[in-house]
């Protein structure tokens, strides 16, 4: 049996996807050039706060929430013509999610290296 570890899957995903720094993500947000998607669980937002100007979509609902017929896409809450920047707590879930969106056909996807922790250091406004 050859079962891959989560880290192996993350390493494989990172070879296929775009990784950006928290500073690069902050520039995209400030210039209104991206959809900023927070993949963390609800309990993480309650305990640590949410990032201003981000849309919360728990990782388990991502594919359903960003399908072409979803309310978020149909109502332009998420603009599929802009870069979609994903983040989680540390970067693992967002790497896997970016690969999944790429597999779904999204073209302009990236994820934030180091996730929420690096975003706090970069100066993102955290709402508690």
C-alpha positions as CSV (number, residue, x, y, z in Angstrom):
1,X,0.0,0.0,0.0
2,X,1.4,3.4,-1.0
3,X,-0.7,6.0,0.7
4,X,0.6,9.6,0.3
5,X,1.0,11.8,3.3
6,X,-0.7,15.2,3.5
7,X,2.8,16.8,3.2
8,X,3.5,14.8,0.0
9,X,0.2,16.1,-1.5
10,X,1.1,19.7,-0.5
11,X,4.6,19.3,-2.0
12,X,3.1,18.0,-5.2
13,X,0.5,20.8,-5.3
14,X,3.2,23.5,-4.7
15,X,4.9,22.4,-7.9
16,X,1.8,23.2,-9.9
17,X,0.4,26.3,-8.3
18,X,1.4,29.9,-7.7
19,X,2.6,30.9,-4.2
20,X,2.7,34.5,-3.2
21,X,4.0,36.3,-0.1
22,X,1.7,38.0,2.3
23,X,3.1,41.4,1.2
24,X,2.1,40.6,-2.4
25,X,-1.3,39.6,-1.3
26,X,-1.7,42.8,0.6
27,X,-0.8,44.8,-2.5
28,X,-3.4,42.9,-4.5
29,X,-6.1,43.6,-1.9
30,X,-5.2,47.2,-1.5
31,X,-5.5,47.7,-5.3
32,X,-8.7,45.7,-5.5
33,X,-7.2,43.2,-7.8
34,X,-8.1,39.9,-6.1
35,X,-10.7,37.8,-4.4
36,X,-9.2,37.0,-0.9
37,X,-10.6,33.7,0.3
38,X,-10.2,32.6,3.9
39,X,-10.3,28.8,4.1
40,X,-10.0,28.4,7.8
41,X,-12.7,26.8,9.9
42,X,-15.3,28.9,11.7
43,X,-13.7,28.2,15.1
44,X,-10.3,29.6,13.8
45,X,-12.1,32.9,12.9
46,X,-13.8,33.1,16.3
47,X,-10.5,32.4,18.2
48,X,-8.1,34.4,16.0
49,X,-10.2,36.9,14.1
50,X,-11.0,37.4,10.4
51,X,-9.1,39.3,7.8
52,X,-10.7,42.5,6.6
53,X,-11.9,42.3,2.9
54,X,-11.8,38.5,2.8
55,X,-14.6,36.1,2.0
56,X,-14.8,33.1,4.3
57,X,-15.3,29.8,2.6
58,X,-14.4,26.8,4.8
59,X,-12.1,24.4,2.9
60,X,-14.7,21.7,2.9
61,X,-17.1,23.8,0.9
62,X,-14.7,25.4,-1.5
63,X,-15.6,23.4,-4.7
64,X,-19.3,23.9,-4.1
65,X,-19.0,27.5,-3.2
66,X,-17.0,28.5,-6.3
67,X,-18.8,26.4,-8.8
68,X,-20.1,28.4,-11.8
69,X,-23.7,28.1,-10.5
70,X,-23.0,29.0,-6.9
71,X,-24.5,32.2,-5.4
72,X,-21.0,33.6,-4.7
73,X,-20.1,33.5,-8.4
74,X,-23.5,34.3,-9.8
75,X,-23.9,37.3,-7.6
76,X,-20.3,38.5,-8.3
77,X,-19.3,38.2,-4.6
78,X,-16.3,36.4,-6.1
79,X,-15.2,37.8,-9.4
80,X,-13.7,34.9,-11.4
81,X,-12.0,37.4,-13.7
82,X,-9.8,38.6,-10.8
83,X,-7.0,36.7,-9.2
84,X,-8.3,34.4,-6.4
85,X,-5.9,34.4,-3.5
86,X,-6.4,31.6,-1.0
87,X,-5.1,31.5,2.6
88,X,-5.5,29.2,5.6
89,X,-3.6,29.1,9.0
90,X,-0.2,28.1,7.6
91,X,-0.4,27.4,3.9
92,X,-1.1,23.7,3.7
93,X,-4.9,23.7,3.1
94,X,-4.6,26.7,0.8
95,X,-2.0,24.9,-1.4
96,X,-4.3,21.9,-1.7
97,X,-7.3,24.1,-2.4
98,X,-5.4,26.1,-5.1
99,X,-4.5,22.8,-6.9
100,X,-8.2,21.8,-6.7
101,X,-9.4,25.1,-8.2
102,X,-6.7,24.8,-10.9
103,X,-8.1,21.3,-11.6
104,X,-11.6,22.8,-11.8
105,X,-10.4,25.2,-14.5
106,X,-9.7,28.4,-12.7
107,X,-6.7,30.2,-14.3
108,X,-5.7,32.9,-11.9
109,X,-5.2,31.2,-8.6
110,X,-2.6,31.7,-5.9
111,X,-2.1,31.0,-2.2
112,X,-0.4,32.9,0.6
113,X,2.9,31.4,1.8
114,X,2.7,31.0,5.6
115,X,-1.0,31.8,5.7
116,X,-2.7,33.9,8.4
117,X,0.4,34.2,10.6
118,X,2.4,35.8,7.8
119,X,-0.6,38.0,6.9
120,X,-0.8,39.4,10.4
121,X,2.9,40.4,10.2
122,X,2.4,41.9,6.8
123,X,-0.2,44.4,8.1
124,X,-3.5,42.9,7.1
125,X,-6.3,44.3,9.3
126,X,-7.6,41.6,11.6
127,X,-11.2,41.9,12.8
128,X,-12.1,40.3,16.2
